[in-house]
Amino acid sequence: LAKTTQPISMDSYEGQEVNITCSHNNIATNDYITWYQQFPSQGPRFIIQGYKTKVTNEVASLFIPADRKSSTLSLPRVSLSDTAVYYCLVGPPGAGSYQLTFGKGTKLSVIP
Amino acid sequence: NAGVTQTPKFQVLKTGQSMTLQCAQDMNHNSMYWYRQDPGMGLRLIYYSASEGTTDKGEVPNGYNVSRLNKREFSLRLESAAPSQTSVYFCASSDIRVLTYNEQFFGPGTRLTVL
């Protein structure tokens, strides 16, 4: 399974755009990139997934360059409620996803 | 739909005691998982069940046993609790699809303290 590296923590002011980059140099051809969000005292929840180029949903955007060795989660105009830990996971679909690992994630603190 | 439910929410045990953490999902998912999360750490997979009737070890299975009682329920048992098992335990479920990543849905967690 591909190893991921992401910053331990980030601070941002309310209303700013936040970009969290994840490095995954040994990503395999059939691997997907998935991001989860975890609020304090809650379980993680899925926010976005992509394979290549750009994916956008109502919560975030995910940018993946052509070489797929990194990816960037973009949160537009963050608010205090976006304070959470964000996890980047890389792995194959189907049965290969059983042992995907959640690293320490990136703790995002949004400041008023 | 309640999603994934876990009981109990909190538990305090003494070293050597046993207990079972319960998990149930109402989304008709095939696969279920148990994770533990220690302070400042990510989630580590203890056991998973790919489908009803099967269970497999994850990254940190020692000291735990699991039972996939039916498609809905997946329990985690600590036979002889140790202080190192103090943690927050999360149960999750997913519907395995071949061609896309299988989003996992998590329960609210059980906060366990072993004295």
Boltz contact constraints between the chains, C-beta under 6 A:
constraints:
  - contact:
      token1: [A, 32]
      token2: [B, 101]
      max_distance: 6.0
  - contact:
      token1: [A, 34]
      token2: [B, 101]
      max_distance: 6.0
  - contact:
      token1: [A, 43]
      token2: [B, 90]
      max_distance: 6.0
  - contact:
      token1: [A, 43]
      token2: [B, 106]
      max_distance: 6.0
  - contact:
      token1: [A, 43]
      token2: [B, 107]
      max_distance: 6.0
  - contact:
      token1: [A, 43]
      token2: [B, 109]
      max_distance: 6.0
  - contact:
      token1: [A, 44]
      token2: [B, 106]
      max_distance: 6.0
  - contact:
      token1: [A, 46]
      token2: [B, 103]
      max_distance: 6.0
  - contact:
      token1: [A, 49]
      token2: [B, 101]
      max_distance: 6.0
  - contact:
      token1: [A, 93]
      token2: [B, 99]
      max_distance: 6.0
  - contact:
      token1: [A, 93]
      token2: [B, 100]
      max_distance: 6.0
  - contact:
      token1: [A, 93]
      token2: [B, 101]
      max_distance: 6.0
  - contact:
      token1: [A, 94]
      token2: [B, 98]
      max_distance: 6.0
  - contact:
      token1: [A, 97]
      token2: [B, 101]
      max_distance: 6.0
  - contact:
      token1: [A, 97]
      token2: [B, 102]
      max_distance: 6.0
  - contact:
      token1: [A, 98]
      token2: [B, 48]
      max_distance: 6.0
  - contact:
      token1: [A, 102]
      token2: [B, 42]
      max_distance: 6.0
  - contact:
      token1: [A, 102]
      token2: [B, 43]
      max_distance: 6.0
  - contact:
      token1: [A, 103]
      token2: [B, 42]
      max_distance: 6.0
  - contact:
      token1: [A, 104]
      token2: [B, 42]
      max_distance: 6.0
  - contact:
      token1: [A, 105]
      token2: [B, 42]
      max_distance: 6.0
